[in-house]
Amino acid sequence: MRHTLKSIFSFVLLGLSLNLAAQDSIPKKTERYGIRVGADLSRLARSFYEKDYRGFEIVGDYRLSKKIFIAGEIGNEDLTENEAQLSFTTKGSYFKAGFDFNAYENWLDMENMIYAGMRYGVSSFSQQLNSYAIYNTNPYFGQDILTPNQKFDGLTAHWVEFVAGVKAELFSNLFLGFSVRMNYLVSNKKPEGFDNLYIPGFNRTYEGNFGVGFNYSLSYFIPLYKTAKKTESTQKK
């Protein structure tokens, strides 16, 4: 009897040892955490095909948890608008910071995103009134065009920005993204006798506090560290 119990005990220990060895031999799935940095392609392209516009924007995000990313953008814009009644030039820089929430459930080792988020934006800029036409109800003698070339410096604007977009991995660590933006002005320092019709980073104001925008980004992911990916059975335990 004693020999039988000893044999059974040895067999159980051997089975446990083989099971642990098999588990150790299975590679554990991991999740990567790091920084993704890139540029807005739409502003770069617009700078080439539109002679009165110059702009660039650097985009970036940092993965804080499985679903949450700290994100932001920094850029500069120089725009001249020549309309029928008005011509003006806007120059300035901006910075936006906030977060993105990834709602996409990746499988295998994919790191794509379908996300929604929020930013707080700050812009510092100048406006120059190049020319304007005096409204004339009788255009028989033509319109009077005034060219004051008046410049207003030290202008600022603050806004809240709601973001929705996607990011897809084209090649290893290289991501192509698209996002749409809905902006709401919190504060807006206007020049005397003139209005901020365009704010760098915010876009057109449309004679109100709302604005819209979009961007196409190409970014590169720089991995910093990895963590073990929680499986469904681990989460249940």
GROMACS elastic network, one bead per residue, 0.5 to 0.9 nm:
[ bonds ]
;  ai    aj funct       b0    kb
    1     4     6  0.50499   500
    1     5     6  0.63357   500
    1     6     6  0.86111   500
    2     5     6  0.53066   500
    2     6     6  0.62077   500
    2     7     6  0.86750   500
    3     6     6  0.50442   500
    3     7     6  0.61569   500
    3     8     6  0.87066   500
    4     7     6  0.51202   500
    4     8     6  0.62831   500
    4     9     6  0.86413   500
    5     8     6  0.51129   500
    5     9     6  0.60766   500
    5    10     6  0.85258   500
    6     9     6  0.51351   500
    6    10     6  0.61252   500
    6    11     6  0.85759   500
    7    10     6  0.51288   500
    7    11     6  0.61265   500
    7    12     6  0.87156   500
    8    11     6  0.50453   500
    8    12     6  0.62642   500
    8    13     6  0.87141   500
    9    12     6  0.51962   500
    9    13     6  0.62915   500
    9    14     6  0.86289   500
   10    13     6  0.51478   500
   10    14     6  0.61434   500
   10    15     6  0.86528   500
   11    14     6  0.50730   500
   11    15     6  0.62250   500
   11    16     6  0.87197   500
   12    15     6  0.50652   500
   12    16     6  0.62244   500
   12    17     6  0.86017   500
   13    16     6  0.51325   500
   13    17     6  0.61282   500
   13    18     6  0.86341   500
   14    17     6  0.51014   500
   14    18     6  0.62104   500
   14    19     6  0.86168   500
   15    18     6  0.51841   500
   15    19     6  0.61436   500
   15    20     6  0.86837   500
   16    19     6  0.50519   500
   16    20     6  0.61870   500
   16    21     6  0.85433   500
   17    20     6  0.52537   500
   17    21     6  0.61478   500
   17    22     6  0.85995   500
   18    21     6  0.50671   500
   18    22     6  0.61181   500
   18    23     6  0.86808   500
   19    22     6  0.51012   500
   19    23     6  0.62713   500
   19    24     6  0.86973   500
   20    23     6  0.51003   500
   20    24     6  0.62070   500
   20    25     6  0.86640   500
   21    24     6  0.51252   500
   21    25     6  0.62532   500
   21    26     6  0.89427   500
   22    25     6  0.51249   500
   22    26     6  0.65887   500
   23    26     6  0.53761   500
   23    27     6  0.84218   500
   24    27     6  0.74131   500
   24    28     6  0.86107   500
   25    28     6  0.89856   500
   28   228     6  0.67182   500
   28   229     6  0.75602   500
   29   108     6  0.84453   500
   29   109     6  0.82436   500
   29   227     6  0.85816   500
   29   228     6  0.59807   500
   29   229     6  0.53051   500
   29   230     6  0.80822   500
   29   231     6  0.84824   500
   30   109     6  0.82411   500
   30   226     6  0.61222   500
   30   227     6  0.53563   500
   30   230     6  0.83160   500
   31    66     6  0.82601   500
   31   109     6  0.78974   500
   31   111     6  0.89050   500
   31   225     6  0.86109   500
   31   226     6  0.55016   500
   31   227     6  0.53385   500
   31   228     6  0.62260   500
   31   229     6  0.55156   500
   32    63     6  0.86279   500
   32   111     6  0.87572   500
   32   223     6  0.62833   500
   32   224     6  0.75097   500
   32   225     6  0.60536   500
   32   227     6  0.66279   500
   33    62     6  0.76646   500
   33    63     6  0.56307   500
   33    64     6  0.76282   500
   33    65     6  0.81957   500
   33    66     6  0.88473   500
   33   222     6  0.84774   500
   33   223     6  0.57672   500
   33   224     6  0.58788   500
   33   225     6  0.55051   500
   33   226     6  0.59549   500
   33   227     6  0.78792   500
   34    61     6  0.85220   500
   34    62     6  0.58517   500
   34    63     6  0.59752   500
   34    64     6  0.85903   500
   34   221     6  0.69433   500
   34   222     6  0.55769   500
   34   225     6  0.67455   500
   34   226     6  0.87653   500
   35    60     6  0.71609   500
   35    61     6  0.58678   500
   35    63     6  0.68970   500
   35   220     6  0.83209   500
   35   221     6  0.58130   500
   35   222     6  0.52078   500
   35   223     6  0.65508   500
   35   224     6  0.74495   500
   36    59     6  0.81837   500
   36    60     6  0.53460   500
   36    61     6  0.53215   500
   36    62     6  0.64354   500
   36    63     6  0.85821   500
   36   173     6  0.86944   500
   36   175     6  0.87541   500
   36   219     6  0.61777   500
   36   220     6  0.53584   500
   36   222     6  0.59506   500
   36   223     6  0.83982   500
   37    58     6  0.73877   500
   37    59     6  0.58489   500
   37    61     6  0.68296   500
   37   218     6  0.83677   500
   37   219     6  0.51184   500
   37   220     6  0.54737   500
   37   221     6  0.65875   500
   37   222     6  0.79873   500
   38    57     6  0.86383   500
   38    58     6  0.58253   500
   38    59     6  0.52315   500
   38    60     6  0.62771   500
   38   175     6  0.88660   500
   38   217     6  0.66414   500
   38   218     6  0.54196   500
   38   220     6  0.60773   500
   38   221     6  0.87849   500
   39    43     6  0.88505   500
   39    44     6  0.84499   500
   39    56     6  0.75519   500
   39    57     6  0.56925   500
   39    59     6  0.54611   500
   39    60     6  0.83492   500
   39   216     6  0.82984   500
   39   217     6  0.55115   500
   39   218     6  0.57488   500
   39   219     6  0.64322   500
   40    43     6  0.59510   500
   40    44     6  0.68207   500
   40    56     6  0.68523   500
   40    57     6  0.53461   500
   40    58     6  0.63993   500
   40    59     6  0.68449   500
   40   215     6  0.59894   500
   40   216     6  0.54419   500
   40   218     6  0.67047   500
   40   219     6  0.87491   500
   41    44     6  0.51514   500
   41    45     6  0.60424   500
   41    46     6  0.85057   500
   41    56     6  0.83271   500
   41    57     6  0.83896   500
   41   215     6  0.72116   500
   41   216     6  0.53034   500
   41   217     6  0.55304   500
   41   218     6  0.68551   500
   42    45     6  0.51580   500
   42    46     6  0.60417   500
   42    47     6  0.86043   500
   42    56     6  0.87046   500
   42   214     6  0.83649   500
   42   215     6  0.58904   500
   42   216     6  0.56064   500
   42   217     6  0.77634   500
   43    46     6  0.50413   500
   43    47     6  0.61849   500
   43    48     6  0.89003   500
   43    53     6  0.89007   500
   43    54     6  0.77740   500
   43    55     6  0.55912   500
   43    56     6  0.54716   500
   43    57     6  0.70244   500
   43    77     6  0.87742   500
   43   215     6  0.78113   500
   43   216     6  0.85685   500
   44    47     6  0.52020   500
   44    48     6  0.68069   500
   44    54     6  0.79515   500
   44    55     6  0.65138   500
   44    56     6  0.58154   500
   44    57     6  0.82007   500
   45    48     6  0.53168   500
   45    49     6  0.65871   500
   45    50     6  0.85122   500
   46    49     6  0.53578   500
   46    50     6  0.55603   500
   46    51     6  0.85994   500
   46    53     6  0.69937   500
   46    54     6  0.75486   500
   46    55     6  0.78784   500
   47    50     6  0.56676   500
   47    51     6  0.69969   500
   47    52     6  0.80918   500
   47    53     6  0.54786   500
   47    55     6  0.61496   500
   47    56     6  0.82271   500
   48    51     6  0.71418   500
   48    53     6  0.84000   500
   48    54     6  0.81680   500
   49    53     6  0.87182   500
   50    53     6  0.56765   500
   50    54     6  0.81635   500
   51    54     6  0.79186   500
   52    78     6  0.79108   500
   52    79     6  0.58361   500
   52    80     6  0.52633   500
   52    81     6  0.74265   500
   53    77     6  0.74756   500
   53    78     6  0.56916   500
   53    80     6  0.65674   500
   53    81     6  0.89206   500
   54    76     6  0.81867   500
   54    77     6  0.57953   500
   54    78     6  0.50310   500
   54    79     6  0.65300   500
   55    75     6  0.73377   500
   55    76     6  0.54690   500
   55    78     6  0.61804   500
   55    79     6  0.82586   500
   56    74     6  0.85740   500
   56    75     6  0.55319   500
   56    76     6  0.57407   500
   56    77     6  0.67978   500
   57    73     6  0.66342   500
   57    74     6  0.56386   500
   57    76     6  0.66627   500
   57    77     6  0.86946   500
   57   201     6  0.89346   500
   58    72     6  0.85565   500
   58    73     6  0.56393   500
   58    74     6  0.53956   500
   58    75     6  0.61383   500
   58   217     6  0.88622   500
   59    71     6  0.78346   500
   59    72     6  0.60908   500
   59    74     6  0.67457   500
   59    75     6  0.87148   500
   59   217     6  0.74539   500
   59   218     6  0.87588   500
   59   219     6  0.76590   500
   60    70     6  0.84896   500
   60    71     6  0.57933   500
   60    72     6  0.56640   500
   60    73     6  0.64183   500
   60    74     6  0.89462   500
   60   219     6  0.77577   500
   61    69     6  0.61683   500
   61    70     6  0.53925   500
   61    72     6  0.63757   500
   61    73     6  0.88254   500
   61    99     6  0.82695   500
   61   100     6  0.85540   500
   62    68     6  0.87412   500
   62    69     6  0.54055   500
   62    70     6  0.51439   500
   62    71     6  0.64412   500
   63    66     6  0.73981   500
   63    67     6  0.78996   500
   63    68     6  0.63580   500
   63    70     6  0.64488   500
   63    71     6  0.87190   500
   64    67     6  0.78363   500
   64    68     6  0.55992   500
   64    69     6  0.52763   500
   64    70     6  0.65330   500
   65    68     6  0.51566   500
   65    69     6  0.69679   500
   66    69     6  0.83888   500
   66   102     6  0.83057   500
   67   100     6  0.81362   500
   67   101     6  0.55487   500
   67   103     6  0.72063   500
   67   104     6  0.87229   500
   68    99     6  0.69761   500
   68   100     6  0.59222   500
   68   102     6  0.65302   500
   69    98     6  0.86814   500
   69    99     6  0.55113   500
   69   100     6  0.50777   500
   69   101     6  0.64464   500
   69   102     6  0.78267   500
   70    97     6  0.78166   500
   70    98     6  0.60408   500
   70   100     6  0.64453   500
   71    96     6  0.83934   500
   71    97     6  0.59656   500
   71    98     6  0.53838   500
   71   100     6  0.65033   500
   71   117     6  0.88073   500
   71   118     6  0.89215   500
   71   119     6  0.80715   500
   72    95     6  0.75269   500
   72    96     6  0.51967   500
   72    98     6  0.60262   500
   72    99     6  0.76347   500
   72   119     6  0.73179   500
   73    94     6  0.82323   500
   73    95     6  0.58795   500
   73    96     6  0.50922   500
   73    97     6  0.66414   500
   73   121     6  0.89570   500
   74    93     6  0.77069   500
   74    94     6  0.58111   500
   74    96     6  0.63041   500
   74    97     6  0.87320   500
   74   201     6  0.84930   500
   75    92     6  0.87132   500
   75    93     6  0.57273   500
   75    94     6  0.55569   500
   75    95     6  0.66609   500
   75   200     6  0.83146   500
   75   201     6  0.72890   500
   76    91     6  0.77723   500
   76    92     6  0.57875   500
   76    94     6  0.63386   500
   76   200     6  0.68809   500
   76   201     6  0.77004   500
   77    90     6  0.77026   500
   77    91     6  0.58009   500
   77    92     6  0.57203   500
   77    93     6  0.64093   500
   77    94     6  0.85476   500
   77   199     6  0.88719   500
   77   200     6  0.56128   500
   77   201     6  0.76125   500
   78    89     6  0.73304   500
   78    90     6  0.57351   500
   78    92     6  0.67146   500
   78    93     6  0.89945   500
   78   200     6  0.78944   500
   79    88     6  0.83340   500
   79    89     6  0.56010   500
   79    90     6  0.52494   500
   79    91     6  0.65281   500
   79   198     6  0.84419   500
   79   200     6  0.86555   500
   80    87     6  0.72557   500
   80    88     6  0.57193   500
   80    90     6  0.64119   500
   80    91     6  0.87915   500
   81    86     6  0.78990   500
   81    87     6  0.54826   500
   81    88     6  0.54902   500
   81    89     6  0.63762   500
   81    90     6  0.84876   500
   82    85     6  0.83239   500
   82    86     6  0.63585   500
   82    88     6  0.68326   500
   82    89     6  0.88594   500
   82   131     6  0.89318   500
   83    86     6  0.50733   500
   83    87     6  0.57609   500
   83    88     6  0.86767   500
   83   132     6  0.89438   500
   84    87     6  0.79602   500
   84   132     6  0.84263   500
   84   133     6  0.79927   500
   85   131     6  0.82638   500
   85   132     6  0.54661   500
   85   133     6  0.50350   500
   85   134     6  0.78296   500
   85   135     6  0.82473   500
   85   145     6  0.85647   500
   86   129     6  0.81243   500
   86   130     6  0.78475   500
   86   131     6  0.59013   500
   86   133     6  0.65217   500
   87   128     6  0.87400   500
   87   129     6  0.64727   500
   87   130     6  0.53177   500
   87   131     6  0.51726   500
   87   132     6  0.62549   500
   88   127     6  0.70521   500
   88   128     6  0.55127   500
   88   130     6  0.50987   500
   88   131     6  0.70495   500
   88   132     6  0.87060   500
   88   149     6  0.88991   500
   88   197     6  0.89006   500
   89   126     6  0.81903   500
   89   127     6  0.57658   500
   89   128     6  0.50646   500
   89   129     6  0.67085   500
   89   130     6  0.71494   500
   89   151     6  0.89823   500
   89   198     6  0.89129   500
   90   125     6  0.70219   500
   90   126     6  0.58040   500
   90   128     6  0.65259   500
   90   196     6  0.86902   500
   90   197     6  0.88727   500
   90   198     6  0.68518   500
   90   199     6  0.73399   500
   90   200     6  0.75857   500
   91   124     6  0.86788   500
   91   125     6  0.54441   500
   91   126     6  0.54120   500
   91   127     6  0.67300   500
   91   128     6  0.86745   500
   91   199     6  0.85270   500
   91   200     6  0.71864   500
   92   123     6  0.70934   500
   92   124     6  0.56152   500
   92   126     6  0.62743   500
   92   127     6  0.89096   500
   92   199     6  0.80882   500
   92   200     6  0.59288   500
   92   201     6  0.88360   500
   93   122     6  0.86283   500
   93   123     6  0.58107   500
   93   124     6  0.56599   500
   93   125     6  0.63527   500
   93   200     6  0.63134   500
   93   201     6  0.75600   500
   94   121     6  0.71007   500
   94   122     6  0.55628   500
   94   124     6  0.63245   500
   94   125     6  0.83797   500
   94   200     6  0.64053   500
   94   201     6  0.57756   500
   94   202     6  0.87191   500
   95   120     6  0.83567   500
   95   121     6  0.57367   500
   95   122     6  0.54649   500
   95   123     6  0.65521   500
   95   201     6  0.77109   500
   96   119     6  0.58749   500
   96   120     6  0.54698   500
   96   122     6  0.64294   500
   96   123     6  0.87513   500
   96   161     6  0.86720   500
   96   201     6  0.83123   500
   97   118     6  0.81714   500
   97   119     6  0.51236   500
   97   120     6  0.55567   500
   97   121     6  0.67077   500
   98   117     6  0.73985   500
   98   118     6  0.55234   500
   98   120     6  0.62545   500
   98   121     6  0.89033   500
   99   116     6  0.85460   500
   99   117     6  0.54752   500
   99   118     6  0.57772   500
   99   119     6  0.67267   500
  100   115     6  0.61507   500
  100   116     6  0.55889   500
  100   118     6  0.67687   500
  100   119     6  0.88796   500
  100   163     6  0.80379   500
  100   164     6  0.85722   500
  101   113     6  0.88165   500
  101   114     6  0.83102   500
  101   115     6  0.52794   500
  101   116     6  0.54641   500
  101   117     6  0.58908   500
  102   105     6  0.82534   500
  102   112     6  0.87434   500
  102   113     6  0.56162   500
  102   114     6  0.56425   500
  102   116     6  0.69041   500
  102   117     6  0.87538   500
  103   113     6  0.71514   500
  103   114     6  0.56464   500
  103   115     6  0.56049   500
  103   116     6  0.78350   500
  104   112     6  0.73107   500
  104   113     6  0.56610   500
  104   114     6  0.52533   500
  104   115     6  0.73459   500
  105   112     6  0.85911   500
  105   113     6  0.83999   500
  105   114     6  0.89626   500
  106   109     6  0.74243   500
  106   110     6  0.54768   500
  106   111     6  0.63078   500
  106   112     6  0.67224   500
  106   113     6  0.82229   500
  107   110     6  0.58480   500
  107   111     6  0.84441   500
  110   169     6  0.79509   500
  111   167     6  0.87035   500
  111   168     6  0.76527   500
  111   169     6  0.70414   500
  112   166     6  0.76794   500
  112   167     6  0.56183   500
  112   169     6  0.61466   500
  112   175     6  0.83217   500
  113   165     6  0.80055   500
  113   166     6  0.53433   500
  113   168     6  0.65531   500
  113   177     6  0.89000   500
  114   164     6  0.78626   500
  114   165     6  0.59893   500
  114   167     6  0.66829   500
  114   168     6  0.87670   500
  115   163     6  0.81307   500
  115   164     6  0.57612   500
  115   165     6  0.55191   500
  115   166     6  0.61438   500
  115   167     6  0.83697   500
  116   162     6  0.77064   500
  116   163     6  0.55082   500
  116   165     6  0.65280   500
  116   166     6  0.88492   500
  117   161     6  0.84572   500
  117   162     6  0.60521   500
  117   164     6  0.63858   500
  117   165     6  0.88126   500
  118   160     6  0.73253   500
  118   161     6  0.55580   500
  118   163     6  0.56511   500
  118   164     6  0.87095   500
  119   159     6  0.84012   500
  119   160     6  0.59156   500
  119   162     6  0.65083   500
  119   163     6  0.75641   500
  120   158     6  0.74352   500
  120   159     6  0.59486   500
  120   161     6  0.61314   500
  121   157     6  0.80730   500
  121   158     6  0.56169   500
  121   159     6  0.51920   500
  121   160     6  0.62273   500
  121   161     6  0.71213   500
  121   201     6  0.76985   500
  121   202     6  0.79931   500
  122   156     6  0.73641   500
  122   157     6  0.58499   500
  122   159     6  0.67410   500
  122   201     6  0.81973   500
  122   202     6  0.89753   500
  123   155     6  0.82419   500
  123   156     6  0.55085   500
  123   157     6  0.52421   500
  123   158     6  0.65823   500
  123   159     6  0.88564   500
  123   199     6  0.73334   500
  123   200     6  0.64135   500
  123   201     6  0.68798   500
  123   202     6  0.81390   500
  124   154     6  0.68968   500
  124   155     6  0.58318   500
  124   157     6  0.68222   500
  124   199     6  0.86973   500
  124   200     6  0.79656   500
  125   152     6  0.88814   500
  125   153     6  0.68433   500
  125   154     6  0.64201   500
  125   155     6  0.53124   500
  125   156     6  0.62812   500
  125   157     6  0.85724   500
  125   199     6  0.75619   500
  125   200     6  0.72026   500
  126   151     6  0.72165   500
  126   152     6  0.55495   500
  126   154     6  0.62691   500
  126   155     6  0.57920   500
  126   156     6  0.85123   500
  127   150     6  0.84404   500
  127   151     6  0.58166   500
  127   152     6  0.51584   500
  127   153     6  0.67006   500
  127   155     6  0.78830   500
  127   191     6  0.79957   500
  127   195     6  0.89568   500
  127   196     6  0.74278   500
  127   198     6  0.88243   500
  128   149     6  0.65020   500
  128   150     6  0.55803   500
  128   152     6  0.60611   500
  128   153     6  0.85394   500
  129   132     6  0.78149   500
  129   147     6  0.79164   500
  129   148     6  0.68642   500
  129   149     6  0.54596   500
  129   150     6  0.52237   500
  129   151     6  0.62880   500
  129   152     6  0.83247   500
  129   194     6  0.82961   500
  130   146     6  0.85352   500
  130   147     6  0.57241   500
  130   148     6  0.63194   500
  130   150     6  0.68409   500
  130   151     6  0.84853   500
  131   145     6  0.67576   500
  131   146     6  0.54202   500
  131   148     6  0.62416   500
  131   149     6  0.67975   500
  131   150     6  0.89233   500
  132   144     6  0.84677   500
  132   145     6  0.57116   500
  132   146     6  0.54615   500
  132   147     6  0.66539   500
  132   148     6  0.84198   500
  133   136     6  0.86357   500
  133   143     6  0.64456   500
  133   144     6  0.56868   500
  133   146     6  0.61884   500
  133   147     6  0.88992   500
  134   143     6  0.65783   500
  134   144     6  0.56410   500
  134   145     6  0.65560   500
  134   146     6  0.76548   500
  135   139     6  0.89925   500
  135   143     6  0.73687   500
  135   144     6  0.81969   500
  136   139     6  0.58843   500
  136   142     6  0.81038   500
  136   143     6  0.64343   500
  136   144     6  0.82129   500
  138   141     6  0.73918   500
  138   142     6  0.80397   500
  138   143     6  0.88916   500
  139   143     6  0.62778   500
  140   143     6  0.85539   500
  147   150     6  0.84009   500
  148   151     6  0.89879   500
  152   155     6  0.73243   500
  152   191     6  0.61777   500
  152   192     6  0.85220   500
  153   191     6  0.83601   500
  154   189     6  0.86948   500
  155   188     6  0.80114   500
  155   189     6  0.55796   500
  155   190     6  0.66999   500
  155   191     6  0.73400   500
  155   196     6  0.89475   500
  156   187     6  0.81261   500
  156   188     6  0.61871   500
  156   189     6  0.54231   500
  156   190     6  0.80709   500
  156   199     6  0.87222   500
  157   185     6  0.73837   500
  157   186     6  0.76359   500
  157   187     6  0.55640   500
  157   189     6  0.62031   500
  157   190     6  0.88443   500
  157   199     6  0.75424   500
  157   202     6  0.87444   500
  158   184     6  0.87523   500
  158   185     6  0.60786   500
  158   186     6  0.53946   500
  158   187     6  0.51511   500
  158   188     6  0.65244   500
  159   183     6  0.66106   500
  159   184     6  0.54396   500
  159   187     6  0.68319   500
  159   188     6  0.85674   500
  159   202     6  0.78394   500
  159   209     6  0.89006   500
  160   182     6  0.84479   500
  160   183     6  0.57925   500
  160   184     6  0.53462   500
  160   185     6  0.65487   500
  160   186     6  0.69185   500
  161   181     6  0.64130   500
  161   182     6  0.56702   500
  161   184     6  0.64571   500
  161   185     6  0.87846   500
  161   202     6  0.87210   500
  162   180     6  0.83611   500
  162   181     6  0.56825   500
  162   182     6  0.51884   500
  162   183     6  0.64149   500
  162   184     6  0.86438   500
  163   179     6  0.66650   500
  163   180     6  0.59119   500
  163   182     6  0.67343   500
  163   183     6  0.89016   500
  163   214     6  0.89978   500
  164   178     6  0.85823   500
  164   179     6  0.55076   500
  164   180     6  0.56393   500
  164   181     6  0.68879   500
  165   177     6  0.72526   500
  165   178     6  0.54636   500
  165   180     6  0.63090   500
  165   181     6  0.89018   500
  166   176     6  0.83633   500
  166   177     6  0.55460   500
  166   178     6  0.55800   500
  166   179     6  0.64937   500
  167   175     6  0.62000   500
  167   176     6  0.56074   500
  167   178     6  0.66625   500
  167   179     6  0.86945   500
  167   217     6  0.85830   500
  168   174     6  0.84531   500
  168   175     6  0.53845   500
  168   176     6  0.54743   500
  168   177     6  0.63646   500
  169   172     6  0.69971   500
  169   173     6  0.67071   500
  169   174     6  0.56652   500
  169   176     6  0.64342   500
  169   177     6  0.88133   500
  170   173     6  0.79376   500
  170   174     6  0.57513   500
  170   175     6  0.56127   500
  170   176     6  0.66343   500
  171   174     6  0.52119   500
  171   175     6  0.72892   500
  172   175     6  0.83834   500
  172   220     6  0.89150   500
  172   221     6  0.87162   500
  173   219     6  0.83401   500
  173   220     6  0.55882   500
  173   222     6  0.73629   500
  173   223     6  0.86246   500
  174   218     6  0.73395   500
  174   219     6  0.59584   500
  174   221     6  0.64427   500
  175   217     6  0.79887   500
  175   218     6  0.57923   500
  175   219     6  0.52558   500
  175   220     6  0.61912   500
  175   221     6  0.76241   500
  176   216     6  0.74137   500
  176   217     6  0.57763   500
  176   219     6  0.65994   500
  177   215     6  0.80108   500
  177   216     6  0.56026   500
  177   218     6  0.63583   500
  177   219     6  0.79812   500
  178   214     6  0.73992   500
  178   215     6  0.57691   500
  178   217     6  0.62947   500
  179   213     6  0.85342   500
  179   214     6  0.54813   500
  179   215     6  0.55585   500
  179   216     6  0.68353   500
  179   217     6  0.84869   500
  180   212     6  0.76244   500
  180   213     6  0.59049   500
  180   215     6  0.67811   500
  181   211     6  0.81989   500
  181   212     6  0.54692   500
  181   214     6  0.55969   500
  181   215     6  0.84296   500
  182   210     6  0.74489   500
  182   211     6  0.60812   500
  182   213     6  0.66950   500
  182   214     6  0.88286   500
  183   202     6  0.68777   500
  183   203     6  0.89920   500
  183   209     6  0.79991   500
  183   210     6  0.55438   500
  183   212     6  0.58292   500
  183   213     6  0.79926   500
  184   202     6  0.87910   500
  184   209     6  0.55179   500
  184   211     6  0.64864   500
  184   212     6  0.89103   500
  185   188     6  0.69215   500
  185   202     6  0.85584   500
  185   205     6  0.86696   500
  185   208     6  0.84668   500
  185   210     6  0.63956   500
  185   211     6  0.81163   500
  186   209     6  0.78322   500
  187   209     6  0.89436   500
  188   196     6  0.81436   500
  188   209     6  0.89007   500
  189   196     6  0.82706   500
  190   193     6  0.84895   500
  190   194     6  0.69758   500
  190   195     6  0.57174   500
  190   196     6  0.60355   500
  191   194     6  0.54094   500
  191   195     6  0.63419   500
  191   196     6  0.75300   500
  192   195     6  0.79106   500
  194   197     6  0.88991   500
  195   198     6  0.87911   500
  195   207     6  0.85245   500
  196   199     6  0.65482   500
  196   204     6  0.86062   500
  196   205     6  0.74061   500
  196   207     6  0.86694   500
  197   203     6  0.84714   500
  197   204     6  0.59062   500
  197   205     6  0.55876   500
  197   206     6  0.70381   500
  197   207     6  0.70558   500
  198   202     6  0.74888   500
  198   203     6  0.54503   500
  198   205     6  0.60102   500
  198   206     6  0.85637   500
  199   202     6  0.52259   500
  199   203     6  0.53170   500
  199   204     6  0.65489   500
  199   205     6  0.73624   500
  200   203     6  0.59924   500
  200   204     6  0.87840   500
  201   213     6  0.87792   500
  202   205     6  0.76650   500
  202   211     6  0.65005   500
  202   212     6  0.74895   500
  202   213     6  0.74833   500
  203   211     6  0.63798   500
  203   212     6  0.69209   500
  203   213     6  0.67436   500
  204   207     6  0.83821   500
  204   210     6  0.84894   500
  204   211     6  0.60238   500
  204   212     6  0.76339   500
  204   213     6  0.88379   500
  205   208     6  0.56625   500
  205   209     6  0.62628   500
  205   210     6  0.60162   500
  205   211     6  0.53820   500
  205   212     6  0.85611   500
  206   209     6  0.77985   500
  206   210     6  0.71257   500
  206   211     6  0.69953   500
  207   210     6  0.84036   500
  208   211     6  0.81758   500
  223   226     6  0.79651   500
  226   229     6  0.89279   500
  230   233     6  0.81593   500
  230   234     6  0.59574   500
  230   235     6  0.64083   500
  231   234     6  0.51861   500
  231   235     6  0.63018   500
  231   236     6  0.87767   500
  232   235     6  0.51948   500
  232   236     6  0.63381   500
  232   237     6  0.88193   500
  233   236     6  0.51524   500
  233   237     6  0.63570   500
  234   237     6  0.51635   500
